[in-house]
Amino acid sequence: MDNEPTVTPFQETVCAIPEAYDIVLGGGRGGGKSYALALLGLRHIEQYGAGARVLFIRQSYPGLLDFEGILRELFGFVYGASASYNAAVHLWRFESGATFQLSQLDTEASYQKIQGQSYTLLLVDEIGQYPNPVLLDRVRSNLRGRQGIPVRMCVAANPAGPGHAWLAKRYVFQAGPWVPFDEPNSGRKWVYCPSTYTDNPEIDREAYGRQLTAACSGDAELLRAWTVGDWSVARGAFFAGVLEEGRVAVDPEPWSPDFFIPKPGPVWTAAHPRSPGRNAAPRMLRSAGAGWDLYLAHDFGTAAPSVTFVCAESPGGRGPDDRFYPRGSVILLDELATADPNNPSEGLRWTIPRLAEEIRAMAARWGMSFVHGSADDAIFSFHGSGQGSIADEFANHGVHFTPARKGGRRTGWEIMRRMLEASGSVDRPGLYVSRRCRYFWETCPYLSRDPRRPDDVDSRGADHAADSCRYALTRQIYGFKSEHWRI
């Protein structure tokens, strides 16, 4: 028949994976992942009949309608009129008693539509559109079936979306393609199954490749993510071409507080002809890091993570790693990030007193006698408590912030991009980040562009470390430093 569905080799391989394994379909665009999800749903319905309860989820309503079209074609061919679809509630019913529910899930309120319902197969398409896994983890509680029917979760994603960081960490880099691995959060075994448009003979691959090239607007990193499906090269979706680990990353070992803290000199004895006396106090010798300016940069959050960096600005000289840092270069030496280890967008909800205590402890490790730095000007607004502003509360607990310079997010991102690009230069100030700053390296390289404003970061992603870094580079002058970048 002319409308007979065709199954690609990729989709055949996916359907051959044992049901004991959950599946993440990754890779580039156009690889046939959505249709593979539809085939998995069809097979589940055929295998378990009346016991099959399939739930398909998309974040956007247009995406839901697109998948509805795929199912109409597939189920229309297999079942004809024996399968009925209620478009008002997005529910398929089959003669066997099986059901296939389509649902949009984008907020906590939308979860209420399916809360308490039971499903045996959970399918999620374009999972990379979710900046964090909170809602999707919650839906797993709906996976329950009667004896003899296995429950399973299968998801599909492309690189370079808002959820790139948590997906790459949780699924993509746990094992090689098609190799089962243990995923601690779910307690299940998963398999990562990559595909690209070159694996899909059902599309005009040459024409689709041209469309992808045009859609990327000269962003070579994003083009490689969408065409090759390489989750590592997608790290530069926003900072493409400027955030290169080899130039920007600083090994933490040489950098220690001793580099910045003056050391006691020798105590002279009475036998020495110029001795000031046997009981004289030791002199303080000039430190190797004299002239380097230590300060903090802070992005506040409670439900969202709070990120604080210890920063050092170079006076123009060599660091303890014997690398030359032009005057005005900034090194992020250490970080305090209150992020859930399993969700980079979820904060630990620390109170300001506890957060201030931890910040002071970090600053003390670096020998900062006056705990001060730059932060978003939003924390300087009165927020309804008797303590005044958030900045006032911090000051009451010994942490003093001044507002970063205004000028808009996009201006700050441009400064950050220029300094990242200048990293490694001997005559331009650059931005460098210690490998000790783990949250930075887990999130910033994977940030996406805002689809509506390409010169801004997509704020649906975990941009908290990036914001804190931006404040480090746009701090205002209060009589103790000179500017090197002007807005």
C-alpha positions as CSV (number, residue, x, y, z in Angstrom):
1,M,0.0,0.0,0.0
2,D,1.2,3.6,-0.7
3,N,0.7,4.8,2.8
4,E,2.3,1.8,4.5
5,P,4.6,3.0,7.3
6,T,8.4,2.3,6.8
7,V,10.6,1.4,9.7
8,T,14.2,2.6,9.5
9,P,17.2,0.5,10.8
10,F,17.5,2.9,13.7
11,Q,13.9,2.4,14.7
12,E,14.2,-1.4,14.3
13,T,17.2,-1.4,16.6
14,V,15.4,0.7,19.2
15,C,12.4,-1.7,19.2
16,A,14.7,-4.6,19.7
17,I,16.0,-3.3,23.1
18,P,14.6,-5.5,26.0
19,E,11.7,-3.9,27.9
20,A,13.7,-4.1,31.1
21,Y,15.7,-1.1,29.9
22,D,14.4,2.5,29.8
23,I,15.6,4.4,26.7
24,V,16.8,7.8,25.8
25,L,16.8,8.6,22.1
26,G,19.4,11.2,21.5
27,G,21.6,12.6,18.7
28,G,20.8,15.2,16.1
29,R,17.6,16.4,14.5
30,G,15.7,14.5,11.9
31,G,16.8,11.0,13.0
32,G,13.3,9.5,13.3
33,K,13.1,9.6,17.1
34,S,9.5,10.7,17.4
35,Y,8.4,8.0,15.1
36,A,10.4,5.5,17.1
37,L,8.4,6.6,20.2
38,A,5.2,6.0,18.3
39,L,6.4,2.5,17.3
40,L,7.3,1.7,20.9
41,G,3.7,2.7,22.0
42,L,2.2,0.6,19.2
43,R,4.2,-2.5,20.2
44,H,3.2,-2.0,23.9
45,I,-0.5,-1.9,23.0
46,E,-0.2,-5.0,20.9
47,Q,1.7,-6.9,23.6
48,Y,-0.4,-6.1,26.6
49,G,-3.9,-5.3,25.3
50,A,-6.3,-4.2,27.9
51,G,-3.5,-3.7,30.4
52,A,-1.6,-1.2,28.3
53,R,-1.9,2.4,29.4
54,V,0.4,4.7,27.3
55,L,1.1,8.3,28.2
56,F,2.8,10.6,25.7
57,I,4.1,14.0,26.9
58,R,5.3,17.2,25.2
59,Q,6.1,20.5,26.8
60,S,4.4,22.5,24.0
61,Y,0.9,22.2,22.6
62,P,2.0,22.6,18.9
63,G,4.4,19.7,19.5
64,L,1.5,17.6,20.9
65,L,-0.5,18.3,17.7
66,D,2.5,17.3,15.6
67,F,2.7,13.9,17.3
68,E,-1.0,13.5,17.0
69,G,-0.6,13.6,13.2
70,I,2.1,10.8,13.4
71,L,-0.3,8.6,15.4
72,R,-3.2,9.3,13.1
73,E,-1.2,8.0,10.2
74,L,0.3,5.0,12.1
75,F,-2.9,3.9,13.9
76,G,-5.0,4.5,10.9
77,F,-2.9,2.1,8.9
78,V,-2.8,-0.6,11.6
79,Y,-6.3,-0.4,13.1
80,G,-8.4,1.5,10.6
81,A,-11.8,2.5,12.2
82,S,-11.4,0.1,15.1
83,A,-9.2,2.7,16.9
84,S,-11.1,5.8,18.0
85,Y,-9.6,9.2,18.9
86,N,-11.2,11.8,21.1
87,A,-9.5,15.0,20.0
88,A,-11.0,17.0,22.8
89,V,-9.2,15.1,25.5
90,H,-6.4,13.7,23.2
91,L,-7.2,10.1,24.0
92,W,-6.9,7.0,21.8
93,R,-9.0,3.9,22.6
94,F,-8.5,0.5,21.1
95,E,-10.8,-2.5,20.8
96,S,-8.5,-4.5,23.1
97,G,-9.2,-2.0,25.9
98,A,-5.8,-0.3,25.7
99,T,-5.5,3.5,25.8
100,F,-3.0,6.0,24.5
101,Q,-3.1,9.4,26.2
102,L,-1.5,12.6,24.8
103,S,-0.8,15.4,27.4
104,Q,1.0,18.7,27.5
105,L,3.1,19.1,30.6
106,D,4.8,22.5,31.1
107,T,3.8,23.6,34.7
108,E,3.0,22.2,38.1
109,A,-0.7,23.0,37.3
110,S,-0.6,20.9,34.1
111,Y,0.6,17.9,36.1
112,Q,-2.7,18.0,38.1
113,K,-4.5,16.6,34.9
114,I,-2.7,13.3,35.2
115,Q,-1.9,13.1,38.9
116,G,-3.3,9.9,40.4
117,Q,-3.7,8.2,37.1
118,S,-1.8,5.0,36.2
119,Y,0.3,4.3,33.1
120,T,2.4,1.4,32.0
121,L,4.5,3.2,29.3
122,L,5.7,6.8,29.6
123,L,6.9,8.5,26.3
124,V,8.4,12.0,26.4
125,D,9.4,13.8,23.2
126,E,11.7,16.8,23.0
127,I,12.7,16.3,26.6
128,G,15.5,18.8,26.1
129,Q,13.0,21.6,26.3
130,Y,12.6,21.0,30.0
131,P,15.3,23.1,31.8
132,N,15.2,20.7,34.7
133,P,13.8,17.2,35.3
134,V,11.5,18.0,38.3
135,L,8.2,17.5,36.5
136,L,9.4,14.5,34.6
137,D,10.7,12.8,37.7
138,R,7.3,13.4,39.3
139,V,5.5,11.7,36.4
140,R,7.4,8.5,37.1
141,S,5.2,8.1,40.1
142,N,2.3,7.4,37.6
143,L,4.1,4.4,36.2
144,R,2.4,1.4,37.7
145,G,0.7,-1.6,36.2
146,R,-0.8,-4.9,37.1
147,Q,1.2,-8.1,37.6
148,G,3.0,-9.2,34.4
149,I,3.0,-5.9,32.6
150,P,6.4,-4.1,32.8
151,V,6.5,-0.4,33.2
152,R,8.9,1.7,31.2
153,M,10.0,5.2,30.3
154,C,11.3,6.2,26.9
155,V,12.4,9.8,26.0
156,A,13.8,11.6,23.0
157,A,16.0,14.7,23.0
158,N,18.2,16.9,20.8
159,P,21.4,18.6,22.0
160,A,21.6,22.4,22.7
161,G,18.2,22.9,24.3
162,P,17.5,24.4,27.8
163,G,17.9,20.9,29.4
164,H,21.2,20.1,27.7
165,A,23.2,20.1,30.9
166,W,21.1,17.8,33.0
167,L,20.4,15.4,30.1
168,A,24.1,15.1,29.2
169,K,25.1,14.5,32.9
170,R,22.3,12.1,33.6
171,Y,22.1,10.0,30.4
172,V,24.4,10.8,27.6
173,F,27.9,10.5,29.2
174,Q,27.1,7.6,31.5
175,A,28.1,4.9,29.0
176,G,28.7,4.5,25.3
177,P,25.9,4.4,22.7
178,W,23.7,1.2,23.0
179,V,25.4,0.1,26.2
180,P,23.1,-0.3,29.3
181,F,24.0,1.8,32.4
182,D,22.6,2.3,35.9
183,E,20.8,5.6,36.4
184,P,20.8,6.3,40.2
185,N,17.9,8.8,40.2
186,S,15.4,6.3,38.8
187,G,17.1,3.2,40.0
188,R,16.7,1.8,36.5
189,K,18.9,0.6,33.7
190,W,18.9,2.9,30.7
191,V,20.3,2.8,27.1
192,Y,21.4,5.8,25.1
193,C,20.4,5.4,21.5
194,P,21.8,8.2,19.1
195,S,20.6,8.9,15.6
196,T,21.0,11.8,13.1
197,Y,19.2,12.8,9.9
198,T,21.6,10.8,7.9
199,D,20.2,7.6,9.5
200,N,16.7,8.5,8.3
201,P,16.0,7.4,4.7
202,E,12.4,8.6,4.9
203,I,13.4,12.3,4.5
204,D,15.2,14.2,1.7
205,R,18.5,14.2,3.6
206,E,20.3,16.6,1.3
207,A,17.5,19.2,1.5
208,Y,17.1,18.8,5.2
209,G,20.9,19.3,5.8
210,R,20.6,22.6,3.9
211,Q,17.7,23.6,6.1
212,L,19.6,22.9,9.3
213,T,22.6,24.9,8.0
214,A,20.4,27.9,7.3
215,A,18.6,27.6,10.7
216,C,21.9,27.7,12.6
217,S,22.8,31.2,11.3
218,G,26.5,30.6,11.1
219,D,26.8,29.0,14.6
220,A,29.1,26.1,13.7
221,E,28.8,24.5,17.2
222,L,25.0,24.5,17.1
223,L,25.2,23.1,13.5
224,R,27.4,20.2,14.7
225,A,25.1,19.5,17.6
226,W,22.0,19.3,15.3
227,T,23.7,17.4,12.4
228,V,26.2,15.2,14.1
229,G,24.3,14.9,17.4
230,D,27.5,15.3,19.5
231,W,26.5,16.5,22.9
232,S,30.0,17.6,23.8
233,V,30.3,20.1,20.9
234,A,26.9,21.6,21.9
235,R,28.6,23.0,25.0
236,G,29.0,26.3,23.2
237,A,25.4,26.9,22.1
238,F,25.7,30.5,23.5
239,F,29.4,30.8,24.2
240,A,30.2,29.1,20.9
241,G,33.8,29.5,19.8
242,V,34.9,31.4,23.0
243,L,34.5,29.0,25.9
244,E,37.3,26.6,25.1
245,E,38.4,24.4,28.0
246,G,42.0,24.3,26.9
247,R,42.3,28.1,27.1
248,V,39.9,29.0,29.9
249,A,40.3,26.2,32.5
250,V,42.8,26.8,35.3
251,D,44.1,23.9,37.3
252,P,43.4,24.6,40.9
253,E,46.5,23.0,42.4
254,P,48.9,26.0,42.1
255,W,46.3,28.5,43.2
256,S,46.1,28.6,46.9
257,P,45.5,31.3,49.6
258,D,49.3,31.4,50.3
259,F,49.8,33.1,46.9
260,F,47.7,36.1,48.2
261,I,48.4,36.2,51.9
262,P,51.5,38.0,53.2
263,K,53.8,35.7,55.1
264,P,55.7,36.4,58.4
265,G,59.3,37.2,58.0
266,P,62.2,36.0,60.1
267,V,62.5,36.9,63.8
268,W,65.9,38.6,64.4
269,T,68.0,37.4,67.3
270,A,70.0,39.6,69.7
271,A,73.2,38.3,68.2
272,H,72.4,40.0,64.9
273,P,74.0,43.5,64.7
274,R,70.9,45.0,63.3
275,S,68.4,43.0,65.4
276,P,65.6,45.1,66.9
277,G,65.5,42.8,69.9
278,R,65.0,39.2,70.8
279,N,61.3,39.7,71.4
280,A,60.5,41.7,68.2
281,A,57.4,40.7,66.2
282,P,57.9,39.0,62.8
283,R,57.8,41.3,59.8
284,M,55.1,40.7,57.2
285,L,56.8,40.0,53.9
286,R,55.2,41.0,50.6
287,S,53.2,38.1,49.1
288,A,53.9,36.8,45.6
289,G,50.3,37.7,44.8
290,A,50.7,41.3,45.9
291,G,48.6,43.6,43.7
292,W,46.0,41.0,42.9
293,D,42.5,42.1,43.9
294,L,40.4,39.4,45.6
295,Y,36.6,39.9,45.7
296,L,33.3,38.0,45.5
297,A,30.7,37.8,42.8
298,H,27.2,36.6,43.8
299,D,23.9,35.6,42.3
300,F,21.2,35.1,44.9
301,G,18.6,32.4,45.0
302,T,16.6,30.2,47.4
303,A,14.3,28.1,45.3
304,A,16.8,28.5,42.5
305,P,20.5,28.0,43.2
306,S,22.7,30.7,44.7
307,V,26.2,31.0,43.3
308,T,29.1,32.8,44.8
309,F,32.6,33.0,43.3
310,V,35.9,34.0,44.8
311,C,37.5,36.1,42.1
312,A,41.0,37.5,41.5
313,E,41.8,40.4,39.2
314,S,45.3,40.5,37.9
315,P,47.5,43.6,38.2
316,G,49.4,42.3,35.1
317,G,51.8,39.6,36.0
318,R,52.4,35.9,36.5
319,G,50.2,33.7,38.6
320,P,51.4,30.8,40.7
321,D,51.0,28.5,37.7
322,D,53.7,30.7,36.0
323,R,51.2,31.8,33.4
324,F,51.1,35.5,32.5
325,Y,47.7,37.2,33.1
326,P,47.4,40.7,31.5
327,R,46.2,43.5,33.7
328,G,42.4,43.3,34.2
329,S,42.2,39.5,33.7
330,V,39.7,37.8,36.1
331,I,40.2,34.3,37.5
332,L,37.2,32.5,39.2
333,L,39.1,30.7,41.9
334,D,36.4,29.0,44.0
335,E,32.7,28.7,44.2
336,L,29.8,28.1,46.6
337,A,26.8,26.8,44.7
338,T,23.6,25.8,46.5
339,A,22.3,23.5,43.8
340,D,20.7,20.2,44.1
341,P,23.3,17.6,42.9
342,N,20.6,15.9,40.8
343,N,19.0,19.1,39.4
344,P,21.2,22.1,38.5
345,S,18.2,24.4,38.4
346,E,16.9,23.6,41.9
347,G,18.2,25.4,44.9
348,L,18.7,24.1,48.4
349,R,16.6,26.9,50.0
350,W,19.3,28.1,52.4
351,T,18.4,31.0,54.6
352,I,20.5,34.2,54.3
353,P,22.2,33.6,57.7
354,R,23.4,30.1,56.7
355,L,24.4,31.3,53.2
356,A,26.3,34.2,54.7
357,E,28.1,31.9,57.1
358,E,29.2,29.6,54.3
359,I,30.3,32.6,52.1
360,R,32.4,34.0,55.0
361,A,34.0,30.6,55.5
362,M,35.0,30.4,51.9
363,A,36.3,33.9,51.9
364,A,38.3,33.2,55.1
365,R,40.0,30.2,53.3
366,W,41.3,32.7,50.8
367,G,42.5,35.2,53.4
368,M,39.9,37.8,52.7
369,S,39.8,40.0,55.8
370,F,36.9,42.2,54.4
371,V,34.2,40.0,52.8
372,H,33.0,42.1,49.9
373,G,31.9,41.7,46.3
374,S,29.5,42.4,43.5
375,A,25.9,41.2,43.1
376,D,22.8,41.7,41.1
377,D,21.2,45.0,41.9
378,A,17.9,43.2,42.5
379,I,19.1,42.2,46.0
380,F,19.3,45.9,47.0
381,S,15.6,46.4,46.8
382,F,13.5,46.4,49.9
383,H,11.8,43.0,50.1
384,G,9.3,43.5,52.9
385,S,11.1,42.2,55.9
386,G,12.3,44.2,58.9
387,Q,15.9,43.5,57.8
388,G,15.6,45.8,54.8
389,S,16.9,44.5,51.5
390,I,18.6,41.2,51.0
391,A,21.9,43.0,50.7
392,D,21.2,44.6,54.1
393,E,20.7,41.2,55.6
394,F,23.9,39.9,54.1
395,A,25.7,43.0,55.5
396,N,24.3,42.3,59.0
397,H,25.9,38.9,58.7
398,G,29.3,40.2,57.7
399,V,29.0,39.9,53.8
400,H,29.1,43.2,52.0
401,F,27.9,43.4,48.4
402,T,27.7,46.4,46.0
403,P,25.5,46.4,42.9
404,A,27.0,45.4,39.5
405,R,26.9,48.0,36.9
406,K,23.6,48.3,35.0
407,G,23.6,48.0,31.3
408,G,21.4,45.0,30.6
409,R,22.0,41.2,30.5
410,R,23.1,41.3,26.8
411,T,25.8,43.9,27.5
412,G,27.2,41.8,30.3
413,W,27.2,38.7,28.1
414,E,29.1,40.6,25.4
415,I,31.8,41.5,28.0
416,M,31.9,37.9,29.1
417,R,32.2,36.6,25.6
418,R,35.0,39.1,24.8
419,M,37.0,38.1,27.9
420,L,36.5,34.4,27.2
421,E,37.7,35.0,23.7
422,A,40.8,36.8,25.0
423,S,41.8,34.0,27.4
424,G,45.4,33.0,26.6
425,S,46.2,36.4,25.1
426,V,49.3,38.2,26.4
427,D,48.0,41.7,25.8
428,R,44.2,41.5,26.4
429,P,42.5,40.8,29.7
430,G,40.8,37.4,29.7
431,L,38.4,35.4,31.8
432,Y,39.7,32.2,33.4
433,V,37.9,29.6,35.5
434,S,39.4,27.1,37.9
435,R,38.3,23.5,37.6
436,R,37.4,23.8,41.3
437,C,34.3,25.7,40.1
438,R,32.4,22.6,39.2
439,Y,29.0,24.1,38.9
440,F,30.3,26.6,36.4
441,W,31.7,23.8,34.2
442,E,28.5,21.7,34.6
443,T,26.2,24.5,33.4
444,C,27.8,27.5,31.6
445,P,29.2,25.6,28.7
446,Y,25.8,24.1,27.9
447,L,23.7,27.3,28.0
448,S,21.5,27.9,24.9
449,R,20.7,31.1,23.1
450,D,17.3,32.6,23.7
451,P,15.3,31.7,20.6
452,R,13.7,35.1,20.5
453,R,16.9,37.1,21.4
454,P,19.9,35.3,19.9
455,D,22.3,37.7,21.8
456,D,20.9,36.7,25.2
457,V,21.1,33.4,27.2
458,D,18.0,31.3,27.4
459,S,17.0,32.0,31.0
460,R,15.1,28.7,31.2
461,G,18.4,27.0,31.5
462,A,20.6,26.9,34.6
463,D,22.2,30.3,34.1
464,H,23.0,31.1,37.7
465,A,26.7,30.5,37.6
466,A,26.8,32.5,34.3
467,D,24.9,35.4,36.0
468,S,27.3,35.4,38.9
469,C,30.3,35.4,36.5
470,R,28.7,38.3,34.7
471,Y,28.5,40.3,37.9
472,A,32.2,39.6,38.5
473,L,33.0,41.3,35.3
474,T,30.7,44.3,35.7
475,R,31.3,45.3,39.3
476,Q,31.2,49.0,40.0
477,I,34.0,51.2,41.2
478,Y,33.9,52.2,44.9
479,G,37.4,53.7,45.2
480,F,39.4,50.5,45.3
481,K,39.8,49.3,41.7
482,S,40.1,50.6,38.2
483,E,37.9,49.6,35.3
484,H,39.2,47.6,32.3
485,W,36.0,47.2,30.5
486,R,33.6,50.1,30.1
487,I,29.9,49.9,29.2
